[in-house]
Amino acid sequence: MNLEKETNSRQGENEILLEVKNLQVSFFTEAGEVRAVKDADFTVKKGEFFGIVGESGSGKSVATKSFLRLGPQNCRIKGGSIEFEGRDILKLDSEELRAIRGKDISIIFQDSLSALNPVYTIGSKLTEVILRHNQMTKQEGRKRAVELLTAVGITEPEKCMKSYPHELSGGMRQRVMIAMAMSSHPKMIIADEPTTALDVTIQAQILKLLKRLQKESGMSVVLITHDLGVVAQTCSRMAVMCGGYVVEEGTAEDIFYHPSHPYTQALIASMPKTGGGKFEQFLERDVSDNSGSLCPFLSRCKYACEECEKSLPGFAKISEGHISRCHKGGTISWEMK
């Protein structure tokens, strides 16, 4: 597995841009409360490519959409703090929040076809987004839109401006979404599974584009994905989510070559391997946790002990910048097979 190693020499690379502490997000349904995110912590530095991985339902998309307080009516942020450049987003009023959305923090949604309005041309919506956050005339906005489409690799930008979303391929629509996200020179972009619906060739192109734009602009990118291969290609640091909790965080090299949490080890072990490598079975226990206050991987962990059935573990320091939420933190051996 190739891990991209780049030395980021930009000034302020170690400064914290976004700090999330004890984030709790719930959905309220007729069946009761569903705790989607439970005491999640994230730290995103300026100018870095940060990945959040986990299986479907782990809470990664809900957590990151909370950075902009996006969610349906039955979604509620119950606790914690989300500090962006020292300001708690959860304490901002509607006007202050609108000033950040799309300008300082942009988002690229998973389904580009649903994210783009089908009755408007690409040019009209892209120009609208540009004018919303920039002081310029409509003509200047359209010129800027063409420049953005060119920058994201669309070969016929003028034709694209006149097109409707359904007339574009999935890869072109995703490039349009990236152009929209870049239109106001954001300090951070949230990319929510940006390559899920694309074939492998287009996926590689989109990831390369994001990496190039991030490097050229110095912005931070938070990439949400369940594809570990995507993270290995792009991210310098990453967090692993399971059952609403962050269970491990560290550099990409730490996570892939020295995974500490059993859940992280299970994710890596489940990846397809050339030559038909052995898949290690982790579903060995049958311990239910109706309280939601124990390790979310308890019922599937072959390393679980009596202490695991009594309390939720705190974070153990494995090495500098590498932490794991496990009672046996750092003591479980791992060998990549």
N, C-alpha and C positions, 0 to 999 in steps of 0.2 A: 504494500500500500504506500503510495507516494504522498508525502506530506510536503506541501509547498512552504518553504522557509524563506521569509523575506525579512530583512532588517529595516524597520520603519524608522527613518532618521528625522521625521518631521518633528518640529518643536512642539512640545506639549503632548507627546504621544502617550504619556503615562497619566495625564490628567483625566479625572473622572468626568464624563459627560452626563451619564444617566446612572442613578443609584436607586435600586428598588429594594425596600426592606419590608419583610413580613407581609407581603401582598396576599390578601384573601379576597377571592371573588366567588360569588355563589349565583346559581340560577334558582328562581322560585317557581315551581310548577304545581299543578293540582296534586301531584303525588308527594309534594314536600320540597324541602331545600336540597339542592344538589351542589356540593362544594367542589367547584371545578379547580380552583387554585387555593392552596393551603400554605400560608407562610413562605411564599417564594421570595428568594433574594437573587438579584442580578446586579452586576456592576459592568457598565460598558464604558470603555475609555475613548478618548477623542482619537479619531483617525484609525480605529481598528475594525476588523471584520470579525464579528462575534456570532457564533452559532448556538442555536438552541435546538436540541434533538430530543426525540422521544416517540413512542408509539402513538397511534391515533387515540385521542381521548386523554392524553397525559396532561393537558392544560396549557401547552405551549402557545397556541394561537390566542386563547382567551387571555393569557397573561400579557402578551405583547400588545394586543388591541386595547388593553387597559391603560397602556402608556398614553393613549390619546382619548381615554374614556369612551371607547367605542363598544357598543354592545346592544342587544335587544332590550326591550322594556322590562323583561323579567330578570335582567342581569343586574347585580348590585355589587359594587366594591365595598366590602364590609370592614376592611382594615388595612393597615400598612401605610407606606408612603412611597411616592414615585417622584424623586427629585431630579429635575432636568436643569442643569447649570445652576444648581443650588436652590431652585424654586420647586416647591411641592405641587405637582400638577393636580393633585386631588383637592387642593385648596383654592384653585383658580376659579374665577367666575366665568360665565359663558363667553364674554367678550375677550378676556385674556386667553381662554382656551382656543378660540377661533384664530387668534393671532399666531398661535404655535402650530396648529393643525395645517399641514400642507406647506408651511413655510419653513419652520425650524425642524419639524419632524414630518416626513412623508411616509406613505405606506404603499406597497405594491401588493395587491390582493392576489389570491391563489387563482381565481377564475376570472381571467381577463374579459371574457365575453359578457359575464354578468356585471362586471365592474364598469363597463362602458355602456352608455345609454344608446340603445339601438336606433333611436329616431333622430339622432344628431350625427353629423359628420365628425370625423376625427379632428379636423381643423377647427371646427367651432368649439368643441369641448376643450381641446388643448389650449386654444387662445383664451378661452374663458378662465381656465386655471391660471394662466400666466398673468392676465390682467388683475386677477383677484389679489395677487400678492406683490405685484410690481407696478410702479407708477410709470405708465407708458400709454401711448395711443393704441387704438385697435390695429392700425397698420403696423406699428412697431411690434405689437404682440404677435401678429401673424408671421412677421419676419423671424421673430424669435422662435416661433413654433417650427418653422421650416428648418432653422438651424439645429434645433433639438432633435428633430427626426433624422436629420443627416448625421448628427453626433452619435445616435444609437444604432446606426448602420442600416437605415432604410434608404435604399438606392434611388427611389423616385418619390421624394418627400412631397412635391406638389401634387402628385396623383394621390398619395396617401391622405393628404389634407382633405380631398374631396370625397374620400371613401367612407362608407359606413362600416361599423365593426364587423358585421357578418361577411363583408367582402374581403377581409384580411385573414391570413392564416394565423394559427395560434402563436407562432413565433413572432410575427409582425405585431399582433395585438399586445404581446408582452413587452415588445420594444416600445410601443406607444405608451404603455403604463410606466415604463422606466423613464421615458421622456417627460411625462407628467410629473413624476416624482422628483425629477431633477430640475424642474422649471424654475423653482425659487431658490436654488442653491441651498438645499437643506443641510443642517448639521448632522442629521441622522436619517437613514432610510430603514424602514422595517420591511423586509421582503418575506412575505408569508407564503411558503411553498411556491416560489415563482416558476419552477420548472416541472411541476407535477404532471401537467397534461401534455407535455411536449415530448417528442421523440429524442433519443439519445444525442443525435447530432445537433439539433437545435438547442437542447439543454446545455450542451457544452458551450455553444456560442453565447447564450444568455449569461451563463456564469462568468465567462471570460469578459463579457461586456461590463457586468457589474463590478468585477474586480478592477478593470481598467478605469472606470469612472470613479470608483472609490479611491484609487491611488492618485488619480489626477486632481481630484477635488479636495482630498483630505477629510472627507466626511466619514462618519461611522456608519456601518451597515450591520443590522441585526437580522440574521438569516434563520428562519424557522423551517425545519425540514425533518422528515423521518429517514432521509437517505444519508447514511453515514459517509458514503463515497463523495457526496456533494460537499459535506463539511470538510473532509480531508483535502479537497482540492482548493478550498477558498479561505477557510477560517484560521485565525491565529489562536483564538481562545474559544472555549465552548462550555455550555452547561447542559447537563442531562436531566430531563424531567420525567418523573414517573408518578402517576396518581395525584397530580396537583402539587407535588413537592419537587424542588431541585435536589437531586440526590448526589450529584457530583459536578465539580467545576474545575477547570484547569486549562492548560494549553492543549492544542490538538495533539501534540506529541505525547503529553501526559496521558490523555484519555485513550488514545489508540494503542499505545505501547505499554502503558502501565495502568490500566483501568483498575480502580480499587473497589467500587461498589458492585455487588453481584448483578444488579440490573444492567449496568454498563457492560459488564462482561458477557451477559446473556445477549445483549443487542449485537455486540461484535461477533459472538459465536454464531449468531443466526444469519450472518451475512453469507451469501453464496460464495463458494471458494472454487477456484479452478482445480481440477483433479478430484473433485468429489470428497473434500475433506470431511472429517467427522463433525457432526452437529451435537453439541453437548446438551443434554436434556436438563432443564432447570425446574420443570413442573413436578416437584416431588412431594409437596406438602399440601395439606388441606386444613388450613387455619383461617377462619373467617374473622374479619374485623369490622363489625358494624359501627363502631364508634368513629372510625375515620381518623383516629389519633395514633395509630401505629404505623410502622413502615409500610408504604404502599406495595412493596414487593414481598411482604411477609409470606403470603400464601403460595408463592412460587419459588421461594429461595431455599436451596438445599443446604445453605450455611446457617439458616435461622437457628437461634438458641433460645433458651428460656427467657433471657433478658429481653429478647426481641418481642416476646409476647406480652411484655409488661409495659414498655415505654417506647416512645419514638426517639430514636437516637439523634444526638446533636451532630454538628460537623466535626470531623477529625482532620487535622492537618496531616497530609501525606508528605508533601514537600512544599517548597516555596511557591505559592499561588495555586496549589493543588489541594482541594478539600473533598471529603467524602462523607455523606450522611449515613454512617453505618457503625453499629456497636463494635464491629471488628475492624474498624478503619485501618487500612494499610496492612493487615495481617493475612489477608486471603491471597494465596499465591495465584499467579496468572501466567499462562504460557500460551502465546498465539499459535494455533494449530493450522 
